[in-house]
Amino acid sequence: MKRSEFEFVEVEWIDAQSSLDFLYVDSIKAGKLKLETTRSAGYLIHKGKDYILLGFMMFGGDVIKHYQIIPKGMIKSMRSVWKKEGKK
């Protein structure tokens, strides 16, 4: 498939947090933890029931080197940057 066959989108989503650092219980009680909003832009390769798949680096017509899977429950918004060829 050619890149032009995929819609290019920007996704705003809430990123899951993890760390190997220490976390003090007082930080949790004081409400100092916050979720980070992240934006990703890429080719919308798949839009499934539970997740979307974005492709960033595409080689030839059938290889996606860099991709990202985002669970739908983490997505705040998604907008089309440009439509796939032939779509308005």
C-alpha positions as CSV (number, residue, x, y, z in Angstrom):
1,M,0.0,0.0,0.0
2,K,1.1,3.6,-0.7
3,R,1.2,6.2,2.0
4,S,-1.5,8.1,0.1
5,E,-3.9,5.3,0.9
6,F,-3.9,6.2,4.6
7,E,-5.4,9.1,6.4
8,F,-2.9,11.3,8.3
9,V,-4.1,12.2,11.8
10,E,-3.1,14.0,15.0
11,V,-4.2,12.2,18.2
12,E,-4.4,13.9,21.6
13,W,-4.2,11.2,24.3
14,I,-3.5,10.7,28.0
15,D,-0.2,9.0,28.5
16,A,0.2,6.2,31.0
17,Q,2.9,7.0,33.6
18,S,5.5,4.7,35.0
19,S,8.9,5.2,36.8
20,L,11.7,3.4,38.6
21,D,12.0,6.4,40.9
22,F,10.6,6.6,44.4
23,L,7.0,7.8,44.9
24,Y,6.0,9.1,48.3
25,V,2.5,8.4,49.6
26,D,2.3,12.1,50.6
27,S,2.6,13.1,47.0
28,I,-0.5,11.0,46.1
29,K,-2.5,12.3,49.1
30,A,-1.5,15.9,48.2
31,G,-2.8,15.5,44.6
32,K,0.6,16.3,43.2
33,L,0.4,13.5,40.5
34,K,-1.1,14.5,37.2
35,L,-1.5,12.7,33.9
36,E,0.3,14.1,30.9
37,T,-1.5,14.9,27.7
38,T,0.5,13.8,24.6
39,R,0.1,14.4,20.9
40,S,1.1,12.0,18.2
41,A,0.7,12.4,14.4
42,G,1.0,9.6,11.8
43,Y,-0.7,7.5,9.2
44,L,-3.9,5.9,10.6
45,I,-3.1,2.3,9.7
46,H,-5.9,0.6,11.7
47,K,-8.9,1.8,13.7
48,G,-10.1,-1.1,15.8
49,K,-12.7,-1.6,18.5
50,D,-10.2,-1.1,21.3
51,Y,-7.2,0.7,19.8
52,I,-5.8,2.7,16.9
53,L,-2.5,1.9,15.1
54,L,-0.4,4.8,13.8
55,G,2.5,4.3,11.4
56,F,5.3,6.8,11.2
57,M,8.0,5.3,8.9
58,M,6.8,3.3,5.9
59,F,9.0,1.5,3.4
60,G,7.8,0.3,0.1
61,G,4.2,-0.7,0.2
62,D,4.1,-3.2,3.0
63,V,6.6,-2.4,5.8
64,I,5.9,-0.1,8.7
65,K,9.1,0.4,10.7
66,H,8.0,2.7,13.5
67,Y,4.4,2.4,14.9
68,Q,2.4,3.2,17.9
69,I,-0.7,1.5,19.4
70,I,-2.9,3.7,21.4
71,P,-5.8,2.3,23.4
72,K,-9.1,4.1,22.6
73,G,-9.8,4.7,26.3
74,M,-6.7,7.0,26.4
75,I,-7.7,9.1,23.4
76,K,-9.1,12.6,24.1
77,S,-9.4,13.6,20.5
78,M,-8.3,12.8,16.9
79,R,-8.4,15.1,13.9
80,S,-7.6,14.5,10.3
81,V,-4.6,16.4,9.0
82,W,-5.2,15.1,5.5
83,K,-7.5,12.5,4.0
84,K,-6.4,9.5,2.1
85,E,-6.3,9.8,-1.7
86,G,-9.7,10.0,-3.3
87,K,-11.5,10.9,0.0
88,K,-12.9,14.3,0.8
